[in-house]
Amino acid sequence: MVDEIVSHARSGFPNEVCGLIATQEDRAVRLYPIESLDPSPVHYHMEPKGQLRAITEIDDHEWELGGIYHSHTRTRAFPSATDVKLAFYPDTVYLILSLADETRPDLKGFRIRGEEIEAVPIEVV
């Protein structure tokens, strides 16, 4: 799924892309790329119908919303002030893929609780 996230980010460049990740027992089981309503190189806004379809499918399969991902096109893989302000799921991992170095995409995970940002290791198997 990391390759899919990188591919999604590159296909949307120079704008940010976004999506959801379903998990089961802390393992990613499905990736849901979601269209951004307001394509921009500095923020994303998930299209509500696509987001609802993904959440409904996640619920129907009794999976969990394990991750919310988006790309940063020019900055490092770390939550921006806007990312922190819009982090409404404190138990979900926020994945940020930086394309600042186009030859070496950098994916990092975080839990965001209020103003507190905690790095979360990502295990790729």
N, C-alpha and C positions, 0 to 999 in steps of 0.2 A: 504493500500500500504506500510505502514511502515513495517508490517510483511513480505511482499514480498521482500523488500529491505534487511531486516535482513537475511531472508532465502537465498537470492542471495549471500550476503556477506559471510555467513557461508559456503555455497556450494563452493565458490571460494577460501576460506582460505587454505593456508596461503598467497595467492596472493590477490591484490586489485581487486575489480570488479567495473563495471561502468554501467551507463545507463541514459536514458532520461525520463522526465516526461512531459506528455501533460497536459495542463490546459485549462479550459474554465471558464471565469469569476472568475479567481483566485482560482478555485477548481481543484484539480488533478482529471483527468478523465481516464488516461491510463499510465501504466508503461511500459517502453521498456528496458529490460535488454539488454545490448550490449556486445558482446564478446570483450575481450581485445586482441589486436594483439600481445602484448609482455607481457605475464603473469609475474607479478613481485610483490613482497611484498612491494615495495616502490613507484610504480607509475602505471598508467594505460594509455592505448592508444586505444581509441575506434576503432573498426574495421570499416573502411569507408563504406562498402556496407550495413552493419547493421544500421549504423548511418543514411545513406541516405534513407534507407527504412523507418525508423522511422520518419524522418523529412518529407518525402513525405506524409506519412499517416497523420501526424499532420496537414500539409498544406491542404490535401484533405478534412479533416473534419472541416477545418477552426478553429482549436484549436490553442493554442500558445505553444511554447516551454517554459514551466514554470519552469522547473528544470533540472539540470544536477547533477547526484549523483555518488559518488564513496565511496569506503571504505578505511579506514586506519586500517591496521592490528595490529599495535603495538603502534600507537601514538594517541593522543587525537583528538577529532572532531574539528579541526581548520585548516584552509588552510595553507598548507606548502608553502615555497618559490616557488616551482615548480607549485603548484596549482594556485598561484597568477600570475605567469608568463604566464600560459596557459589559463587564464580566459578571453575569447574573447567575452563574452556575458554579458555586464554590467547590463542589465535589467532582467537577469535570476537569479533565486536563485540556488546557489550551495549548495547541501546537502552533508554532510560528515557523514558517519556512522563509529564510532570508535568501533573496537572489542578489544581494549586494555584490557578491563575487559570482558572476554568472557561470564560471567554470566549477565552482564548489558550493552548491546549494547547502545551506545549513539549517537543519531542523532541530528545534528544541521544544521541550514541554514544560509547562508551568501550571501550578494551581494558583488561582488568584482569589483571595478572600479579603474583601474590603480593599484596603491599600496595600495589603501584604502579598508579596510575590514570592512563591517558593518554586525553585527549579525541581523538575521531576525527570528522572532518567527515563529514556526511551529505549526499550529493548527490541531490536529488530531480529526476528528469527526467520 
